[in-house]
């Protein structure tokens, strides 16, 4: 399938047909000890390493760390000491991901700054690695389309890819989704709302970056690396659940948001997005990082027969969960149970398409809030000439700028103004 001509209908058709077309993984080729590598040795990355070890215990297998990579090599070296990985397998700098992928790792865990995810997952698939990657998969339309192409290549190669939208690994969400979205236990979906509203996150004072290293150290404050923390780091979980339960990408998004009290970086700190999924179904998504306000993180879907929060109706006729799959206490550990289980059983699993859908939906909301206009799925995902400005829109500096040493430092506190074209 030509990713440049991907339509919303193609996206749904490809996602629903993946289980039938995915190549069989030969169990005999899978070892009892899996070699793991990590790209991105921050808190979430090291948390993923711990989760993978816990998952291995539940499955009765072993995992062994064989490489670490990070922009800052000292972080990789520190991680290597913790897991007995020699210094020559601890890499740093903008090309550390390439050196990690050149090792003998079976599985690569990716938990770096969001902007690098399309590049890293694309390279990991090319290297033939099984993958765990944190959300989002991308922060702009070209990145989402690259992720889709990587998903299709991973499928052709028979790679297992698990993503860090952890609610899809929560058993109550899985079972409720099966009951209401697959089996139709509650009838037709009418509408819904999702939210991730909480206190301030990020730096508490201006960071005044001077170098690319400064940007990387404070990456969650910067749009070129994080892609709106409120939206792409947090609210994406709820947007992902909405796309999952509706069963298709949104047709369009109308949004607003702005920067109210955030002291550092160049991001908004609230968003309100109306997603039109077609057939009269609208889902409202709201996200906010402002202290001292009303907070809510959750989902509320209105069906023909009753409402559900996405996890309170775990009563399907047929469970999609294999009877011999261990249940972890945490969905973060369950992510890695799913990855290792499918490798051991030789069963297909490729979650990259779903993450590409939710990431693209979040990007739609972001661009709508920036421009003050309705943004459609076709404008950012279909190369049909409708809006090349949005189709090719990218944040700057780009990941290529970081790798090539051509980074221009963004201005702190300068954000897009609705009603003015996005450049």
N, C-alpha and C positions, 0 to 999 in steps of 0.2 A: 504493500500500500504506500503511495506517495504521500509523505507527511505534509507536504506543502499544500495538498488538496484535501486535507482531512476536514470532513464536515461533522456537525454535531451528531447526525444520524450514524455516520461511519464510526464515531467514537463509541456510541452505545453498542452498535453491532459488533465491533471488535472486542469490546470488553466482555460482552455476554458469550461470545464464541470462543474465548481464550481457553476455557477448560477443555474444549473438544480438539483444539488444534495444537495444544502444547505438546512438544515431544516428550516421550517417556524417558525418565532418568533411570539408568541402570543401577539397581541397588548394589550389585556386585562391585561397582567402581567406587562406592562410597566408603571411606575409611571410618574406623571407630574413634580415631583421634582426628579432630578437625583443626587445621592450621588457620589461625585468625590473624588479621592485621587491622590496624586502626588508622584512619586518616582524620585528624582533628582531635587533639589530646586535651581538650577542655573538659569542663564538668560533665556535659552530656555525653561526650565520647567515652570518657572513663567510666561513666555510669553504664553505658552500653556494654563495655567489656565485662563489668561485674555481672550484669544481667545475663550475658551469654554464658558465663561460667555457672551461674545458678541454674539456667535452663539445661545445661549439659548434665548437671547432677540429677535433675528430674528425669532425664531420658536415659541415664546410665551410660553416658559416653563421656569422652574427655575433649576439652578444647585446649589448645596451646597457642599462646601469642608468639608470633614469629617476626613481626615488624610493627613499628610505629612511625607515623609521619605527622608533622605539624609545621606551620609557618615558622614558628620559633623552635629551633632544634632542642633547646634546653628542656622544653616541655616533653618532647619525644624521649629524650634521654632519661628524664625523671620517670616517665611511664615504663621505659625499658628496665630500669633498675627494679621497679616494683614487680615486674613479671619475668625477670631473668632473661631479657632479650639483649644480646650484645650490642654495644654502641654502634658497630658498623651496620646494624639493621635499624637504627633510629635516625630518621632523616628529617632535615629541616629546609626551609626556604620555599619559594614559589613552585618548585618542581618536585617537592617531596612526594606528592601523590604518585608521580610516575615511578619513582624509585620503590615505593611501597608495592605498587602493582607489578613490578618486575620480579618480586620475590616469589617463593613457592607457596604463598598463602592460598588456601582453598576458598576462604570467605573474607571479604573486606567489609569492615564497618565504617560508615562515612557519617561524620557528625561535625562538619566544618561550617564556616560562614555560609549562609544560604546561597549567595550569588555563585559560589563555586560548585554547587551540587550538580548542575547539568554537565559541566566539564568532567567532574570526577566520576559520575555514574556512567557517562558515555565511555570514558577510558577504561573503567572497571569491566564493563560489558565486552569491550574490544579485547581485554586481557583474559576473558573467559572466567572471571571470578563470580562466585555466588555473592549476593550483596544484602546487607542491611543498610538502609539509608534513612536519615532523619528527614522530617518534613521541614519546609516545603521542598518540592523538587526543583522549583525555579521561582524567580521573582519578576519575570517579564515574559511577554508572549513568545519571543524566539526561544527562550529557555524551556518553556513548556512544550514547544514543538520538538525541540531536541530530545527532551525526556521521552516523548512518545516514540520517536525513532529508536531510542535506546531500548525501550520496552519491547518493541517488535524484534529487535536484534537479539535481545536476551531470550525471547521466546523461541526464536529459530535455533539458538544454541542450547536450549534446554536448561537455562540457568534459573536458580531459585532467587527471587528478589522479594524481600520483605521490607515494608516501610514503617516509619515511626508515628503513624497516626494511630495511637495506642487504643482508642476506643473501638476500632475494628478488631482488636484482639481481646476485648472484654467479653466474656461468655454471655453475660446478660444482654449486651447489645447485639451479639451475633444471633442469639436465639430469638430475641424480639424482632430483629430485622427479618429473619426467616419466617416468623409467624405473620407479620403484618405487611411486609413489602414483597415477599415472595409468594406466600400462601394466601394472602388477602384476608386474614382473620378479622380485621376491623373494617373491611370494605374500602371504599375509595378514599384517597388522601385529598383533603380539601385545601389545607393551608398549614403554615407553621411559623415558628420563630425560634431562633437560636441566639445565644449570647455568650460572650466572654468579657465580662466587665469586672475590673478589679482596681487595686491601687497602683500607684506609680511603679514602673519598672525601668531600670536603666540608670545611667549616671545622674547624680543629684546636683551637678554643677557643670558648667561648660568644660569641655575636654581640650579645646584648642589644639587640634592635631597639626603636626608639622610634616610628618612623614607617612609613608604607607604602613610602616610598623605601628604608628600611633592609631591609624584607622583600624587595623586588624585587632589591636588590643581592645578597642572599644567598638567592635563591629556591630553589636546589637543596637547602637545609637545611630547607625548610618544606613540610609536607604540603598546606597550602592552595594552594600554587603548583606544587609538584613532584609530589606524590602518591606518596610513598615512593620515594626515589632508587634504592634497591637493586632495587626491583620494577619501577617504571614507567619508569625511565631505562635500566636495564641488562638485567635478567632478561627484560624484555618481548621482546627480540630472540629469545631461545630459546623463550619461550612462543609467539611468532608462528610460528616454524619448526614447532613441535609442532602447532599448529592447522592449518597449511598442509599438513603431511604426513598428518595424520589426515583432513583434508578436511571437518571440521565443528567447531562449537564444543563445549566440554565440557558435560556434563550438570550436573556439580556439582564443587565444590572443598572439600577439607578441609585446613586449613593451620594452622601455628603460626609464630610469630616474636616478636621482642621487641627492646628496646633494651638493648644490653650495654655498649658502650664509646663510643658516639657522643657527643661533647661539646657539640654545638651543635644548635639547632633542636628539632624535635619528631617525629623519625622513628625507626622501627625500624632496626636494622642487619643483621638476617637474617630470612629466610623459608624455610619448607619447605612445599611444596604438593603434595598428591595430587589430580590431575585425573582424573575419571572421564568418559571420552568415550563411554560406552555400548558395548554389544556386548562387554563384558569387557575393553576397552582402557583401561589406566591409564597415565598419563605423570606421572612425578615431576619437579617443578621445584624447584630450590634456588638461593637467592641469598644472598650474604653480602658485607658491606663491613667486614671486620675484619682488620687487619694481623697478621702473624705466624702465619697459619693456612694450611692446605692450600688451594691455588687450583685452579680448573678452570673453563674456559669452553668449552662445547661441547654436543653432542647424541649420543645413543646410542639408536637405534631397533632393536628386535628383530623381525625378520620371520620368516616361515616357513622361508625358505631360508638366510638369513644376516643379519648385523647391518649397519647403515650409520650413519655419523656425519652423514648428510645431504648430504655433498659428495663421497663416495668411490666413487660408482657412476654416473658420467656417461655411461651407455651406453643411451640410449633408442633405440627403433626409429625414431621420428620426432621430430626436434628442434623445440621450440616457438620457437626463436630464429630470426628472419628472417635469411636468408643475407647480406643487405646491411647488417646492423646492426653498427656498429663495436664492438669489444671494448676497453673501457678497462682500464687497469692496476689501478684501484681501484673497488670497488663503489660508493663514494661518488660518483665521477664517472659510473659507469654509471647511477645513478639519473637523472641529468640527460640522459644519452644517450637513455634510454628516453623521457623526457618530450619532448625536442625531436624525436626520431625519429618518434614517433607524431603529433606536430603536423605535421611535414613530409609524412608519408605519408597523413595523413587517416585514421589507424586509431584505433579506440577503445581507451582505457585508463583504467580507473577503479579504483584500488587502495584507495579509502577504506573499502570494506566490509571488506576483509581486516584493515585496521588497527583498525576498530571491533570486530571479533571478538576480536583478540588483546588490545586494550585492555580490553574487557569481561571477558575471561578473567582478566587480571591483577587487575582490580578485584574479581572474585569471590574470588581468593586473598587479597587484602588484607582484605576484609570478614570472611572466615572466620578469618583470624589475629586480627583485632581482637575478634571476638565469641566465638571458641572453639567455633563450631558449623559444621556443614555449610551451605554456601550454594549454592543451585542457580541455574542459568541463568534459569529461569522467574521466580525471585524478583526478579531485577534487570532482566530484559528483557521480561517479559510482564506487562501490566497485568491481572492476574487476581484481585487481592485477597488473594493468599497472604501477602504480607509488604510492605505499603506502606511500612514503616519503611526497609527496604532499597531498595525500588524508588525512593523519593524521596530517598535519603541523599545529602547534599552536604557537602563540607568548607566550613568558615567560617574567615575571611571568604571570600566568593565573588568571582568576577570582577566581578560587578555592584557589590559593595562597593568594589572598587578604582576602578571607573570613576565611582562616585557620591560617593567621598570619605567612605565610612562604615566604613572598616576598623577593626576592633578587633584589637589586636596579640595573637597567641596566646602562651601561656606556654611559655617554653623548658623542654625536658625533660619536659613533661607529655604522656604518650602513652596510647592506649586500653589498657585492661586486659582480657585475655580473660576471658569469663564474665560480663562486665557489658555490658548492652545498649549498642549504639552509638547516640549521640544526633546 
